Amino acid sequence: MKTGLVTFYHIHHYGALLQAAATQRAVTAMGGECEIIDYFVNQNNALFCAPTGLGSAAADAHTALHYRPLRTRYRRFESFSKQWLRISPHRFESLEELRTAELPYDLILAGSDQIWNPKIFPDGRFDPVFFGAFSQRRKIAYAPSFGIPRVPEGMEDELRDYLSSFSHLSVREGQGQAIIRELTGQNVPVVLDPTLLLTRAEWAAMAPASPQGGKGYILCYCISKPGALEPYVRRLAEETGLPVVQLCGTRQKIHPRANCVLDAGPSEFLALFRDAAFVCTNSFHGTVFSLQFQKPFFTAVSPRELAAPETSRTFSLLSRLGLTERIVGKGDAAGITDEIDWAAAEAHLCRARRDSLAYLRSALQNGETEPPSAGAEPPLPRLASRTGCSGCSACAAVCPRDAISMPRDREGFARPAVDLAKCVRCNRCTAVCPILHPREKTPPPAAFAAWNRDDAVRRDSTSGGVFTTLAEFILESGGVVFGAVFDGKQHLRHTACFCKEELWRLRGAKYVQSDLEGTFRMVRECLETRQVLFSGTPCQVDGLYRYLGSRPENLTTCDLVCHGVPSPGVWEDMARSIERRKGQGLQAVRFRNKVTGWRDSHFTTVFDNGAVDSAPLFRTEFGRAFGRALFLRPSCYSCPYASMTRPGDFTLGDFWGLRPEELPEQQEKGVSLLLVNTAHGSHIFDQLPLSRQAFPVERAIAGNPRLASPTACPPDRAAFFASYALEPFETVRKRHFALPPLPVRAAGSLLSPELKAKIRKKLR
């Protein structure tokens, strides 16, 4: 049987050629013939580009400076193709030409690579050739990728028709599996990238003698900005003393002393991985060949993939092998010296390779393929994902065996950790997790501008002092108020307040995620005998309700308009840094001090010797980084509570966006935004001695965009936390919290928000 393979192979890209070679070799090893159909898809390998702008001119200038090694690279790619690929003698340049040709194939095989990604083709549509639309012969697919999270609108029927012509379908990633399931109802298998079908020995046979003379080195292979990998390269170089070799995918030099390799073809690519001591990469195939040659490696993925791991082929592969801790820039990344259990990883890989080859063999022979196994069920209990977990601690509070603790991860956030020896599989933690059980939409709240009538209280509050009025109402009935308070070490934890004299400790914004250890259980105890007010972030309020299992009549809750919660670990390191530089211990911190008015909040620190430092919040290091959302919890960037569906009886924030003529006498003193969300909240609101003025809900959203959408994840977040996990905090602070260069600051003050957004999008 002769198979015609439609895939990417022509472009001078290491992954493209190596996956094509692997697919062809795997088919041939099963007793068939396999020939790549030479279909030209606008892939230009010319060393010099036709001038299209500044970018192409810069690329051509770089090529001119390094012409000899780049010419060698070009020739090596061409040589590899001739040696290892069997390609049809005729080049086809259109679908029609293929339709009219006498093709000698019994079977058409589509895959792998992103051949089903419409966005990479000039017209932004699917290319029918890569669905075998030129032939009536039987068609199978091995590991193609859509490369997109969802099918573009209006193209669903077209794709469904293409897919219906295949006798056997498989995909490379979970998101492709979801797309096909949604369109066709089929549950197709996720198989390995073809480069993992071959063994280490087979790849080594394609590689020449060591291009680096056989010496150990740290290999860096980045196809985009290194970002979170830079501190790993620096630390590895410092701790091992090994030289850094950079296989140039990106033109940016990753390490100042890196030996840049520009002339490597596919064979040399393999040799560089084979002979490396360590690998740092943000390439999927860089990760693949680190695994194939069993090299200690660290890999980085894009911010989009970090936020949605289910869309990432790197996450998909490393999850299968139990190695997701080798992905950097997140809270569970491995330490620089942590070893890899290669025996376990190899066992997982061999099993996955066996399953993928079995699928391919059955598809080639037109046999029945096993339905994709769901994989091993995650160890019970099932909790929210790393990127979804808000850290509300409801799971730990509800556990009857105290089998769940909340240790901090490498980003400084508390996360649930399950002691399976204690766990009795009761699933209470799964049942209470608010992320696993999203709330239903609620009617829009009533919105008010409100303020406390006591100017002294108002002056001591972040905005209008409404929280104090609400808290005093509960305390006067013999109730208790729960809110966040700093201890002597600047650790923020929720605590109970039983008297008005202690309320000052709960006032004011605190830009840190609070520690809820023991709080939910104490709330439950208090509810047995008294009124309770609980104030916290929306995820904390929702977590409390899920833990309690109901909305007790004597519980009142107040959630906050939340920009996102910063890392407690980062804040406490920042506090220690402030103390070292001052030579004094911190006694108190005010993140939003109204020393010069409500609209010009100051970051104020009070020290043990009575000294006070104060500066506008966003001119301080912590304030600038907070304003950039640099160290927020991962879940904050996709927060389900950034909407008008609020879990609390009340929502409190600043009433930003007031016009000069609106409440002019109140604005300097601070005005609170107060949303009344429930009937219970409305009943209490009518009894509060507050000054107030009603406003349309739309005005509340206009001044507080976090009521409509989450904070966007900054592109340098992963780089910050990679550095934070590895380097001294003073180094991290100076590198990531410093003022930007003067030209950048000047542009920031002159450019419009729209133009800034366009520039950021371009830079990404």
C-alpha positions in Angstrom: 0.0 0.0 0.0 1.3 3.4 -1.0 0.5 6.4 1.2 0.5 10.0 0.1 1.4 12.3 3.0 0.2 16.0 3.1 2.1 17.9 5.7 4.4 20.9 6.2 7.9 19.9 5.3 9.2 22.5 2.8 9.9 25.4 5.1 13.3 25.5 6.8 11.9 24.9 10.3 13.4 22.2 12.5 10.1 20.9 13.8 8.5 20.8 10.4 11.1 18.7 8.7 11.7 16.4 11.7 8.0 15.6 12.2 7.6 15.0 8.4 10.6 12.6 8.5 9.2 10.9 11.6 5.8 10.4 10.1 7.2 9.0 6.9 9.5 6.6 8.8 6.8 5.4 11.1 4.5 4.5 8.2 7.4 2.8 6.3 8.3 0.8 9.4 4.7 -0.7 9.3 5.4 -2.2 5.9 3.9 0.5 3.6 5.4 3.0 1.3 5.0 6.7 2.2 5.7 9.6 -0.1 5.3 13.3 0.8 3.1 15.1 -1.8 5.1 18.1 -2.9 2.5 20.8 -2.4 3.8 24.3 -2.3 2.0 26.5 0.2 3.7 29.9 0.0 6.6 28.8 2.1 9.6 31.1 1.3 13.0 29.9 2.5 15.0 32.6 0.7 17.7 34.1 2.8 16.7 37.7 1.8 13.1 38.8 1.9 11.3 41.1 -0.5 11.3 44.5 1.3 7.9 45.1 3.1 8.9 47.5 5.8 11.3 48.1 8.7 11.0 44.6 10.0 12.1 42.9 6.8 14.9 45.5 6.3 16.2 44.6 9.8 16.0 40.9 9.0 17.9 41.4 5.8 20.5 43.4 7.5 21.0 40.6 10.1 21.2 38.1 7.2 23.9 40.2 5.5 26.0 40.4 8.6 25.8 36.6 9.1 25.5 35.5 5.5 28.0 32.6 5.5 26.6 30.6 8.5 23.0 31.2 7.3 23.9 30.1 3.8 25.4 26.9 5.4 22.2 26.4 7.4 20.1 26.7 4.2 22.2 24.1 2.4 22.0 21.7 5.4 18.2 21.9 5.4 18.2 21.1 1.7 20.6 18.2 2.2 18.6 16.8 5.1 15.4 16.8 2.9 17.2 14.9 0.1 18.7 12.4 2.5 15.8 11.6 4.8 12.6 12.6 3.0 10.9 10.9 0.1 9.1 13.5 -1.9 6.9 13.2 -5.0 8.8 14.0 -8.2 6.3 16.7 -9.2 5.5 19.9 -7.3 1.8 20.8 -7.1 0.8 24.4 -6.7 -3.0 24.2 -6.4 -5.9 22.1 -5.4 -7.1 21.9 -9.0 -3.7 20.6 -10.2 -3.9 17.9 -7.6 -7.5 17.0 -8.5 -6.6 16.4 -12.2 -3.4 14.6 -11.5 -3.0 10.8 -11.7 -1.9 10.2 -8.2 -0.3 6.8 -7.4 -1.6 6.5 -3.8 -3.9 4.0 -2.2 -4.4 6.2 0.9 -4.0 9.9 1.8 -2.5 10.7 5.3 -3.0 14.2 6.7 -0.6 15.3 9.5 1.1 16.4 11.6 1.9 20.1 12.5 -0.7 22.9 12.3 -1.9 22.0 8.9 -5.5 22.6 10.0 -4.9 26.1 11.3 -6.7 28.5 9.0 -4.9 31.5 10.4 -1.5 30.6 8.9 -2.8 30.6 5.3 -2.8 33.9 3.4 -6.6 34.0 3.0 -7.3 33.1 6.7 -9.3 30.0 5.7 -8.7 26.2 5.8 -6.6 24.9 2.9 -8.6 22.0 1.4 -5.4 20.2 0.3 -4.5 19.4 3.9 -7.9 17.6 4.3 -7.2 15.5 1.2 -10.1 17.2 -0.7 -8.3 16.5 -4.0 -8.9 12.8 -3.8 -11.7 10.2 -3.4 -9.4 7.7 -1.9 -9.6 6.8 1.8 -8.2 9.4 4.2 -6.8 9.2 7.7 -5.4 11.9 10.0 -2.4 11.5 12.3 -1.9 14.3 14.9 -2.8 17.4 12.9 -3.3 20.5 15.0 -5.8 23.4 14.6 -3.5 25.7 16.5 -6.5 27.8 17.6 -8.9 27.4 20.6 -12.1 27.5 18.5 -13.2 27.5 14.9 -13.6 30.9 13.4 -17.3 32.0 13.1 -18.9 30.9 9.8 -16.4 28.2 9.0 -17.9 25.4 11.1 -19.9 23.8 8.3 -16.9 23.8 6.0 -14.8 22.1 8.6 -17.5 19.5 9.4 -17.7 18.6 5.7 -13.9 18.1 5.5 -13.8 16.0 8.6 -16.6 13.7 7.4 -14.5 12.4 4.6 -11.9 10.8 7.0 -12.2 7.1 7.9 -9.9 7.7 10.9 -9.3 10.9 12.8 -6.8 11.8 15.5 -5.3 15.1 16.9 -2.2 16.3 18.6 -3.8 18.4 21.5 -6.8 18.3 23.7 -8.2 21.5 22.2 -8.3 19.8 18.8 -10.1 16.9 20.3 -12.7 19.3 21.8 -13.2 21.0 18.4 -13.9 17.7 16.6 -16.2 16.5 19.4 -18.2 19.7 19.3 -18.6 19.6 15.5 -19.0 15.9 14.9 -19.8 14.2 18.2 -16.8 11.9 17.7 -14.4 11.4 20.6 -11.1 11.1 18.7 -7.8 10.1 20.2 -5.0 12.5 21.2 -1.8 10.9 19.8 1.8 11.8 20.2 3.6 14.3 17.9 5.3 12.1 15.2 8.8 13.1 16.5 8.0 11.0 19.6 7.2 7.9 17.6 10.9 7.3 16.9 13.3 6.2 19.6 16.3 8.0 20.9 18.6 5.7 19.0 16.8 6.4 15.7 17.2 10.1 16.1 20.8 9.8 17.2 21.5 7.9 13.9 20.4 11.0 12.0 22.8 13.3 13.9 26.5 14.0 13.0 29.4 14.0 15.4 29.2 16.7 18.1 29.3 20.2 16.6 30.6 21.5 19.9 33.5 19.1 20.2 31.7 16.7 22.7 31.9 19.1 25.6 28.9 19.6 28.0 27.1 22.9 27.7 23.8 24.6 28.4 21.8 24.6 25.2 19.3 27.5 24.7 16.8 27.2 21.9 14.1 29.9 21.9 11.8 30.7 19.0 10.4 33.8 20.7 11.7 36.1 23.5 13.2 34.0 26.3 11.2 35.8 29.0 10.9 33.5 32.0 13.9 31.4 30.9 16.5 34.1 31.3 17.0 33.6 35.1 17.3 29.8 34.6 20.0 30.3 32.0 21.8 32.7 34.3 21.6 30.5 37.4 22.6 27.3 35.5 25.6 29.1 34.1 26.6 30.4 37.5 26.1 27.1 39.3 27.6 24.7 36.8 30.3 26.9 35.2 29.2 25.4 31.8 29.3 27.5 28.6 26.0 28.6 27.1 25.3 27.6 23.5 22.4 29.4 21.8 20.8 27.7 18.8 19.4 30.8 17.2 15.6 30.7 16.6 15.2 34.2 18.0 17.7 36.9 17.1 17.9 38.2 20.7 21.0 37.0 22.6 19.9 35.2 25.7 23.1 35.2 27.7 25.9 37.8 27.3 28.5 35.0 26.8 26.4 32.7 24.7 28.0 31.1 21.7 25.4 31.6 19.0 25.0 28.8 16.5 23.5 30.1 13.2 24.5 27.3 10.8 22.7 24.3 12.2 20.6 22.2 10.0 18.2 19.5 11.2 21.0 17.0 11.8 23.1 19.5 13.7 19.9 20.4 15.7 19.7 16.8 16.8 23.4 16.7 17.7 23.2 19.8 19.8 20.4 18.3 21.9 22.1 14.9 22.1 25.3 16.4 23.6 23.9 19.1 25.8 24.2 18.9 29.6 21.1 21.1 30.2 18.4 22.6 27.9 16.4 25.8 28.2 13.8 26.3 25.5 10.4 27.7 24.7 10.0 25.6 21.6 7.7 22.5 21.6 10.1 20.5 19.6 12.9 21.8 21.8 11.0 20.2 24.7 10.5 17.0 22.6 14.1 16.5 21.9 15.1 17.3 25.5 12.8 14.4 26.4 14.1 12.1 23.7 17.7 12.6 24.7 16.8 12.7 28.4 18.4 16.1 29.1 17.5 18.1 32.3 15.4 20.9 30.8 13.3 23.9 31.6 10.7 25.0 29.1 8.5 28.2 28.8 5.1 28.7 27.2 3.2 31.8 26.2 1.1 33.8 28.7 -2.0 32.5 26.8 -1.0 28.9 27.4 -0.1 29.5 31.1 -3.6 31.0 31.5 -5.3 28.1 29.6 -3.1 25.0 29.8 -5.7 22.9 28.0 -4.8 24.8 24.8 -1.1 24.0 25.1 0.6 21.1 23.3 3.5 21.5 25.7 1.3 21.1 28.7 -0.5 18.3 27.0 2.7 16.3 26.5 4.3 17.0 29.8 1.1 16.2 31.7 1.1 12.9 30.0 4.6 12.3 31.2 4.2 13.7 34.7 6.7 16.5 34.0 4.6 19.8 34.1 6.9 21.1 36.9 9.6 21.6 34.1 7.4 24.5 32.8 8.8 27.7 34.3 7.1 30.9 35.3 4.4 29.3 37.5 4.0 28.4 41.1 4.9 24.7 40.9 8.0 24.9 38.6 10.9 22.7 39.6 13.9 24.1 41.4 17.1 24.7 39.5 18.8 21.5 40.9 15.7 19.3 41.0 16.3 16.0 39.2 14.0 14.4 36.7 12.7 10.8 37.3 13.7 9.7 33.8 12.7 6.1 34.5 9.1 7.1 35.3 9.0 9.6 32.4 10.3 7.0 29.9 7.7 4.4 31.1 5.0 7.0 30.4 6.5 7.8 27.0 6.8 4.2 26.0 3.2 3.6 26.9 2.0 6.6 25.0 4.2 5.7 22.0 2.8 2.2 21.9 -0.8 3.5 21.9 -0.1 6.1 19.2 1.6 3.5 17.0 -1.3 1.1 17.5 -3.7 3.8 16.3 -1.6 4.6 13.3 -1.2 0.9 12.3 -5.0 0.3 12.7 -5.8 3.5 10.7 -3.5 2.5 7.8 -5.0 -1.0 7.7 -8.6 0.4 7.9 -9.2 -1.5 11.1 -11.1 -0.6 14.3 -9.3 1.9 16.5 -9.6 1.8 20.3 -11.6 4.7 21.7 -9.3 7.2 23.4 -8.8 6.3 26.9 -9.8 9.0 29.3 -6.4 8.5 30.9 -5.9 7.9 34.6 -8.4 9.7 36.7 -6.7 12.5 38.7 -6.0 11.5 42.3 -9.1 12.2 44.4 -10.2 14.6 45.5 -10.7 16.7 42.4 -9.9 20.4 43.0 -9.8 23.5 40.8 -6.8 23.7 38.4 -3.7 25.7 39.3 -4.8 28.6 37.0 -8.4 28.5 38.2 -8.0 28.1 42.0 -8.7 31.3 43.8 -7.2 30.1 47.1 -10.5 30.7 49.0 -9.6 27.7 51.3 -13.1 26.3 51.4 -11.8 22.9 50.5 -9.3 22.9 53.5 -12.0 24.2 55.9 -14.6 21.5 54.9 -12.3 18.5 55.1 -13.3 16.3 58.1 -9.9 14.7 58.3 -7.7 17.9 57.9 -6.2 16.2 54.9 -6.0 19.4 52.9 -3.4 22.1 53.9 -2.7 25.4 52.2 1.1 25.7 51.8 2.6 28.5 49.6 3.8 27.7 46.1 6.9 29.2 44.5 4.9 32.4 43.6 4.0 32.9 47.3 0.3 32.0 47.0 -1.5 29.5 49.3 -2.7 26.4 47.4 -4.5 23.3 48.5 -2.3 20.3 49.0 -3.9 16.9 49.7 -2.4 14.3 52.1 -3.7 11.2 50.4 -2.8 9.1 53.4 -5.4 11.0 55.4 -8.0 11.5 52.6 -11.1 9.3 52.9 -12.4 10.2 49.4 -15.6 11.8 50.8 -15.5 14.4 48.0 -16.7 17.2 50.3 -13.8 19.4 49.0 -14.9 18.9 45.4 -18.5 19.7 46.3 -17.7 23.0 48.0 -15.1 24.3 45.4 -16.7 27.5 44.0 -14.6 27.3 40.8 -16.0 23.9 40.0 -19.6 25.1 40.7 -20.0 28.5 39.0 -22.7 30.8 40.3 -25.8 31.6 38.3 -26.4 35.1 37.1 -28.3 37.4 39.5 -30.4 40.5 38.8 -28.5 43.8 38.6 -27.8 45.5 42.0 -28.8 48.9 43.1 -25.8 51.4 43.0 -25.1 54.2 45.4 -22.5 56.8 46.1 -22.2 56.7 49.9 -20.1 58.0 52.8 -19.8 57.9 56.5 -21.1 61.0 58.4 -18.2 60.9 60.8 -15.3 62.8 59.1 -12.7 61.3 61.4 -13.7 57.7 60.4 -13.9 58.8 56.8 -10.4 60.3 56.9 -9.1 57.0 58.3 -10.8 54.9 55.6 -9.7 54.3 52.0 -12.7 55.9 50.4 -16.0 56.8 52.1 -15.9 54.9 55.3 -19.0 52.8 54.5 -17.5 49.6 55.8 -17.2 51.1 59.3 -20.9 52.0 59.3 -21.9 48.5 58.3 -19.5 46.9 60.8 -20.8 49.1 63.7 -24.4 48.1 62.9 -23.5 44.4 63.3 -21.4 45.0 66.4 -24.2 47.0 68.1 -26.4 43.9 67.9 -23.8 41.9 69.7 -22.4 40.5 66.5 -18.8 39.9 65.2 -17.0 41.3 62.2 -14.5 39.3 60.2 -11.9 41.2 58.1 -8.3 41.3 57.1 -5.6 42.6 59.5 -1.8 42.8 59.3 0.2 41.1 62.1 3.6 42.3 63.3 5.4 40.6 60.5 3.2 42.2 57.8 1.4 38.9 57.2 -2.2 39.6 56.3 -4.8 37.3 57.9 -8.5 37.4 58.5 -9.5 37.8 62.1 -12.6 38.4 64.2 -13.4 41.8 65.7 -15.9 42.0 68.6 -15.8 45.7 69.6 -15.8 49.1 67.9 -12.5 50.1 69.4 -10.7 47.4 67.3 -12.4 48.3 64.0 -9.6 50.6 62.9 -7.4 47.6 62.3 -9.9 46.3 59.6 -10.2 49.6 57.8 -8.3 50.5 54.6 -7.3 48.8 51.4 -4.7 46.0 51.7 -3.3 45.0 48.4 -2.3 41.4 49.4 -4.2 38.1 49.4 -5.2 37.4 53.0 -4.7 34.2 55.0 -8.0 32.5 55.8 -6.7 29.6 57.9 -9.3 28.7 60.5 -11.6 31.6 59.5 -14.5 29.7 57.9 -14.8 27.3 60.8 -14.8 30.2 63.3 -17.5 32.0 61.3 -19.6 28.8 61.5 -19.2 28.7 65.3 -20.1 32.4 65.7 -23.2 32.0 63.5 -24.7 29.6 66.1 -25.1 32.4 68.6 -24.8 35.9 67.0 -24.9 38.1 63.9 -21.8 37.9 61.7 -20.4 40.3 59.1 -17.8 38.8 56.7 -15.8 41.1 54.4 -13.4 39.9 51.8 -12.8 39.4 48.1 -15.7 38.0 46.0 -13.9 34.6 45.8 -13.5 34.5 49.6 -17.2 35.4 50.1 -18.4 32.7 47.6 -16.0 30.2 49.2 -17.6 30.9 52.6 -21.1 30.3 51.3 -20.1 27.1 49.6 -18.4 25.9 52.9 -21.6 26.8 54.9 -23.8 25.2 52.3 -26.5 27.9 52.7 -27.0 31.6 53.3 -27.8 31.9 57.0 -30.1 34.7 58.0 -27.7 36.1 60.6 -24.8 36.3 58.1 -24.1 39.5 56.2 -21.4 39.6 53.6 -19.6 42.3 51.8 -17.4 41.7 48.8 -14.9 44.1 47.4 -14.4 45.5 43.9 -11.1 43.7 43.3 -8.3 44.5 40.9 -6.8 41.1 41.7 -4.9 39.8 44.7 -1.1 40.2 44.9 1.1 37.5 46.1 1.5 37.4 50.0 5.0 36.0 49.5 6.0 38.9 47.2 4.5 41.5 49.6 6.3 40.0 52.7 9.6 40.0 50.8 9.0 43.6 49.8 8.3 44.5 53.4 11.6 42.9 54.5 13.3 44.8 51.7 11.9 48.1 52.9 13.0 47.3 56.5 16.6 46.4 55.4 16.9 49.6 53.4 15.5 51.7 56.2 17.3 49.9 59.0 14.0 49.8 61.0 11.2 47.4 61.4 7.8 48.1 59.9 5.2 49.0 62.4 2.3 49.8 60.0 1.5 50.2 56.3 -1.2 52.2 54.6 -1.6 51.3 50.9 -4.1 54.1 50.2 -3.5 57.0 52.6 -5.5 60.1 51.9 -2.8 62.5 53.2 -3.3 64.7 50.1 -6.9 63.7 49.2 -8.9 60.8 48.0 -7.8 61.0 44.4 -4.0 61.1 45.2 -3.6 58.0 47.4 -0.2 57.6 49.1 1.7 54.5 50.1 2.7 55.3 53.7 5.0 53.3 56.0 5.4 53.8 59.7 8.6 52.4 61.4 9.4 51.2 64.9 11.3 54.4 65.7 8.3 56.5 64.7 9.7 57.6 61.3 7.1 57.9 58.5 7.7 57.7 54.8 4.9 58.5 52.3 4.7 58.8 48.5 2.1 58.6 45.8 1.2 54.9 45.5 2.0 54.5 41.8 5.3 56.2 42.2 6.5 53.6 44.6 8.1 50.3 43.5 5.3 48.1 44.9 2.6 50.5 43.6 4.0 50.5 40.1 4.2 46.7 40.0 0.7 46.3 41.4 -0.6 48.8 38.9 0.9 46.6 36.1 -0.8 43.5 37.7 2.6 41.9 37.7 2.2 39.6 40.7 -1.5 38.8 40.9 -2.8 35.3 41.5 -3.2 33.4 38.1 -6.9 33.0 38.6 -7.3 36.8 38.8 -6.7 37.2 35.1 -9.7 35.1 34.3 -11.7 35.9 37.4 -15.4 34.7 37.2 -16.4 37.3 39.8 -15.3 40.3 37.6 -19.0 40.9 36.7 -22.2 42.3 38.2 -23.1 38.9 39.5 -21.8 39.4 43.0 -21.8 36.8 45.8 -22.0 39.3 48.7 -25.0 41.1 50.1 -23.0 44.3 49.5 -20.2 45.3 47.2 -17.8 48.0 48.3 -15.3 50.0 46.3 -14.3 53.6 45.4 -16.8 55.5 43.3 -14.3 56.5 40.6 -15.6 58.4 37.6 -17.6 61.1 39.4 -17.8 64.3 37.4 -16.6 67.5 39.0 -20.1 68.8 39.4 -21.3 65.6 41.2 -20.9 65.7 45.0 -18.2 68.4 44.7 -18.0 68.9 48.5 -17.5 65.1 49.1 -15.0 64.1 46.5 -11.8 65.2 48.3 -12.9 63.3 51.5 -13.6 60.1 49.6 -16.8 58.6 48.2 -17.6 54.9 48.4 -19.3 52.8 45.7 -21.9 50.7 47.4 -23.8 48.0 45.5 -26.8 46.5 47.2 -27.0 43.0 45.8 -29.6 41.0 47.8 -32.9 41.4 49.6 -31.1 40.8 52.9 -28.6 43.6 52.0 -31.4 45.9 51.1 -33.1 45.3 54.5 -29.9 46.3 56.3 -29.1 49.2 54.0 -32.3 50.9 54.9 -31.2 50.9 58.5 -27.7 52.3 58.0 -27.0 55.9 59.0 -25.2 56.7 55.7 -25.2 59.7 53.4 -26.0 58.4 50.0 -27.0 59.2 46.4 -28.4 56.7 43.9 -26.7 56.3 40.5 -27.3 54.1 37.5 -25.4 50.8 37.6 -23.7 51.7 34.3 -22.0 54.6 36.1 -20.5 52.1 38.6 -19.1 49.9 35.9 -17.7 52.9 34.0 -15.6 53.9 37.0 -14.7 50.4 38.1 -14.0 48.2 35.0 -13.3 45.2 37.2 -17.1 45.0 37.6 -17.2 44.0 33.9 -14.0 42.2 33.1 -10.9 40.8 34.7 -7.5 42.4 34.8 -5.4 41.5 31.8 -2.3 39.3 32.4 0.9 41.3 31.7 3.3 39.6 29.2 6.2 39.8 31.7 4.4 38.0 34.6 6.0 34.6 33.9 9.5 36.3 33.6 9.0 38.0 36.9 8.0 34.8 38.8 10.7 32.8 37.2 13.2 35.3 38.5 11.4 35.4 41.9 11.7 31.7 42.2 15.4 31.6 41.6 17.1 34.9 42.5 17.6 37.0 45.6 14.6 39.4 46.1 16.8 42.5 45.9 17.9 41.4 42.4 14.3 40.7 41.4 13.1 44.1 42.8 15.7 46.1 41.0 15.1 44.4 37.7 11.3 44.3 37.7 10.1 47.2 39.9 12.4 49.9 38.7 11.1 53.0 36.8 11.1 52.4 33.0 13.6 54.4 31.0 12.9 58.1 30.5 11.9 57.8 26.8 9.3 55.1 27.8 8.0 57.3 30.7 7.8 60.3 28.4 5.9 58.3 25.7 3.6 57.0 28.4 2.5 60.5 29.4 2.1 61.6 25.8 0.5 58.7 24.0 -3.3 58.0 24.1 -4.6 54.8 25.7 -5.7 53.5 22.3 -2.2 54.0 20.8 -0.6 52.4 23.8 -2.9 49.3 23.4 -1.9 49.0 19.7 1.8 49.2 20.6 1.4 46.5 23.3 -0.4 44.3 20.9 2.3 44.7 18.3 5.1 44.0 20.8 3.4 40.7 21.8 
